[in-house]
Structure formats: structure tokens, C-alpha cells
Amino acid sequence: MAAARTVTFPNGVSVPALGQGTWRMGDDPSRRAEELASLRRGLDLGMTLIDTAEMYGSGASEELVGEAVRGHRDEVFLVSKVLPSNADARGTVDACHASLRRLGTDRIDLYLLHWRGGVPLAETVEALEGLVSRGSIGAWGVSNLDVDDLADLPRDALPQTDQVLYNLTRRGPEYDLFPWCRERSVPVMAYSPLEQGRLLGHQALEAVASEHGSTPLQVALAWVLRHDDVIAIPKASTAAHVEQNHAALDLRLTDEDLKALDAAFPAPVGKEPLEIL
């Protein structure tokens, strides 16, 4: 089994570099048992960061996560998100309390603004910091905010992470968002690191995977995890898929591998709009 790899937030809290995403989980009652087994297998493997959101299944994902972690809450780092339409002074608090009820816990370890909406960022941040002071959340962060958005945060307001779309086909954040975050020791949390499976069948990935006796998706995940300040949160709906994702932690890509992947999936050469799924 791969040795545990961790990433540290600005507040000093360390979490696994490989966590679990839950977008589109919890929607289908017929798959609930399998999805619960998937999340619990991830916990067994040390993938104890679980990401969810009030938007996912209108709360169904949070309820699934709450059931999955019952009896193991103190071993898990829970991440959830507030919708921008709820992110005003009162709405942020109400949304957080609703998420807490669905998750069956008294705290969310990291609470993110899901994306920027019409509410002033200063109002949202003030509400988030109030939730921190009351112990409802451990810390706050953002999601889908580009460098220009981050520059609009209140002075001295530092998010613990920016959760963004990042994978081999979505490398835009490397140009300016990664440097902004690294300058402030803010790790990036990569969602859809496998592009929802659409990377399957790519010749360059197949070639690298063949050299390592691994799968193309494991190569793609290892590529994201090559950074020591990036957290990846792939979704896996089966225990077998979780185990395949976890095995990517053992995969060390060579300089030659990285050159081949760079040739197939070029790095950005200028500013690109932040992509969102």
C-alpha cells in the first residue's frame, strides 16, 4: 500500500493528497449501498478527505456522506460548499446549518464558496469567518475563483484552498492561479482530475501506462498528484474504482513520461479563462 501523502493548508492542518469526490453520488437509491461501500473503502485506504456540496443532489450527496462516515467522524476531513445564491450574511449561516444536519455532524472541516455570484465577497467572507469563530466550520476556502476574483477578497482574507477544475486537458490554472496560490502557500484542490473518464483511450496515456503496468487513468491521476501542493478529489462509485485510484499514489512518473505527456497535453503559454464543469 502506498505511504500516506499529505498536503498542508495555511492554518497548519494536513490532509491526504488523495481524497474522494461525491458529485452525482447519492442521487440513485438503487446505487446507495454500492456508493456507501465505495466511500468506506476509501476511508479504509486513508482517503479520509471527502468533498461534497449542498448543490450535489440538492443535499442527497451530503446525506450519503453523513451515513458513510457515521461512527468515524473524527477520522474524516469533511469539505462542503455553499451556493453563491445562499452566500449572503444570513444565507451562508443557514446553508451551513442545513449541511450540518444532512451530514449528521456538528462541524464541517472546510467550507467553500462554490463559485462567485452576486453577493459581495466581503459579505461572504465575514459570514464564513463568523462560522469559524462559532465552531460550525474549521476553516473556509473558495472554489472556481480565478486570480482576478481572489484579488477581490478582503485584505488579509486568505482562503485555505481554491478548488478548481484541473487535469491534463485543463491546464490553464498552471499559468497564473498556481503561482498566486504558491506565493501564499495555499494548496489547490483539483476536481475532476480524470476529466470524468474522458481521458480514456488517449494514445499518450496508453503508452505511459504500458511502461508502468498501470492504467491510463492512474497515469492521469499520478500526473495531477505529482505536485506536492495539489489535492485531488476523484469520484469513484465502486470500491474497485477507489482501489484503482489509490494505486496511483504508488506511480512515479519519470522525466521522460512527463515530457511525453507535455507534448500530448501542452502547458498553457498565456492566460486562459478558468474552466468550470
N, C-alpha and C positions, 0 to 999 in steps of 0.2 A: 504493500500500500504506500502511496505517495506520502512523503512527510508533509506535515501541515505547513502551508504558506499563508502568511498574514499580510495585511495592509493596515497602516495606522492612520487614523484621522487626526486632524489638527488638535483635537482635545485629548489625544493620547490613547484613545480606545482602539484596540486592534481587533480586526475581524478576518475571517477566512478570505483569501483572494478569490476563491471559487464559491459562489453561493447558489441560490436557487430562485429562479423567477417563477411567477404564477399567472402571467397574463393568459386569459382564456381557460384557466383552470377553475373548477367549481361550478361551471355552467350546466353541465350534463349530469343529472343524478345517476345515470347508469354507469358513469365512469368514476364515481366518487371513491369507491373502495380502492381502485387502482391508483388514483391520484393521491390518496392518503398514504398508500404504501410507498409511492414514489418519494413523497416528501420525507417520510420517516426513514427510508433507506438513505436519503441524502444526509439526514441528521446523523445516522449511524456512521457515515463516512466522513463526518466532520464538516459537512457543508451546512453550517449552522446559521448562516445569514440567509434569511428568507425575505424576499421582496414582494410586496403586494400593493394594493391601492383601493381606495373606496370606489373608483371607477370600474374596476375589474368585476364584471358580472353584477354591477350595482350592489357590491358588497358580498357577493357569493364567494369570491376568492378569499376575502378576509375570514369568512366563516369557516371555509375549508382549512385555512392555515391555523386558525384557532383550535380546530379539532385535532389537527396533525401534531401540534406542539403541546397539547394538554398533558400535564404531568412532567413536561420537560421544559417549561417556560424559561427557567433560569439558565438553561444551556443554549438558548436561541437568541439571536440578534434579529429583532423584527424591524423591518422597514416598511412604512406605508406612506401614502401620499394624499394630499388634499387637492381637490379640483380647483382650478382658478376661479370658477364661479362661486365657490364657497370660501374664498381666501380673504374675505374682509375680517374686520376685528372680531365680530361675533361669530361669523360663519366658520372661521378656522377652528375656534374652540368647539363649536357644536359638532363639526365634522370629525374632529379628533375624538370626542367623546363617543360618537356613534361608531367609529372604527374600533375604539377600545372595547365597546360592548360586543361587537361582532367577533373580535379576536379573543375575547374572554380573558383579558388581561388588564392590569392597572397602569400599564405604561407601554409606549412604543419607543423603541430604542433610537430610531432615526426617522424623522417625519419630514417629508419633502413637499415643496410646492411642485405640483405635477408639470405644469408649464405656465408661462406668463400669460395672464389675462388682463382684464381692465382694472383690477384693483391695484392701487399703488404698491410697489414692492415694500416701501417703508411700513405701510399698514400691516401687510402680511408678516413681515419680519418681526414687528412689535408683538403681534399675536403669537407667533411661534416662540419668541423668547419668553413670553408670559407662560406658555405651556411648559417650557423648560423649567422656569422658576417654581412652578407648582408641581413638578414631578410627573406630569402626564406624559411628557416625552423626554428622552435623554438628551437629544440634540436635534438640530434642524439642518436641512440642506435644500437643494434645488434639483430640478430635473428639466432637461430640454431648454436650458438657458445658454445663450451664446455669449461671447465676450462682451458685446455691447450691452446685453441685459445685465450681466454681472457687474459691469461698471456703474449701473444704476442702483445697485444695492446701497443701503445707507452706509455712511462712513463707519469703518471698524466692524461692520457686519460681515462675518466670514462664514460661509456655508461649510459644512463638514464634507460635502461631496457635491458634484454635479453629475447626475445620472443622464447619460446621453446614448444615442444610437451610435455604436462603434463596432465595426468588424472589417474584414478585408475589403469589402466593397463600399464601405462608408468611412473613409479615412480622413475626411475633411477636418475633424477636430484636432488632428495632429498639427495643423499649421499654426493655429493661434490659441485654441482653447487649452490644449495640453500645456503649452508654455505658461499661460496665465495661471493655471492650477498648480503647476510645479513651482512657480515662483512663490506661491503661498502655501505649499505643502498640502494642497487639497487633492486627494485622490479622485480619479474619475471612476464612475461606476458604469460599466458598459452593458446596456441592454441589447437584446437580440444579437449576441456576439456570433451566432451562427446564421444570421440572416434568415431565421425561421426555416432552416434546412435548404434554402435555395442555393447554397454553395455546393451542394452535392453534384458530382459529375464534372466538376471543373478539372481540366487536364493537369494543371499545375499542382493542384491539391492532391490529385490521384498519384502523381509522380512522387511527391514528397512522402505521402502516406506509405507508398510501396517501399521506399527506402527504410522506413522505420517500423514496418509491420504494424501500422496503425490504420485508422480510418481517416478519410478526408475531413470529416467534421472534427475529429480530435486534433488534427493539424491546425484547422482554423481556430479552434479554441485555445490551443497552445500558443498560437500566434498572438492572440489578444492577451494572454496571461504572461507573455514574455516581459511585459512592463512590470516593475516592482511596485508601481503606484496605481495600478488598474485592478478593479474588482469586476469580475464577470458574473453575470446572473442569468445563465441559460435556463430556459424552461425545459423540463422533462416530465412527461406524463406517465412514464412507466419506470419501475425500479431498474430494469435493464438499461434504459437510456441514461438514468442517473449514473449508473456504474461506468458506462462508456464515457460520459462527461468527466467523471472523476479521474479516469485513467489518463486524461490529457495532462494532468499535473505531473505525470512521470515523463512526459515527452519533452525532450530538449532539442529545439531546432538549431541546426548548425548555421554558420555564416552562409554556407552555400544554399541551404534551404531558404534562408531569409532573402538572399539575392534573387532566387528563382521566384519567390512569392512577390517581391517588389516589382519584378519585371511583368508579372501577370496582373498584379493589382497595384498600379503605381501610387506612390505617395503624392499628396497634394503639393502643387507648386505655387499656390496662391490661396487667398481667402475663398472659402466655399461656404454657402449658406448652411446652417446647421440643419441636418435632415432629421425628420421625425417620422416614426411609424405610429 
